[in-house]
Amino acid sequence: MSQKEISQLSDAELLEEAKKIKPSPMIDAFFIGFLIGIVIFSAAASTWGFFTLIPLFLVYVFLKKSKRYEALKKELAERKLQ
């Protein structure tokens, strides 16, 4: 969701989206660490392949989720909804 799409949401939709994607830092940090551990083990075992790329993609998704939440938080602050 880009910044332009976020600004086009209504107030109710914006609040609902913020609730839906609110990150839980402990769980996200655990999964990111676990997935990076899988990649490091795969590199150490010299087994680069398709199954090594899946954890890298999932780490990217977790990091992108937090950036999207920050954009939503910024828009909520601008509209004084938070």
Secondary structure, 3 states (H helix, E strand, C coil): CCHHHHHCCCHHHHHHHHHHCCCCHHHHHHHHHHHHHHHHHHHHCCCCCHHHHHHHHHHHHHHHHHHHHHHHHHHHHHCCCC
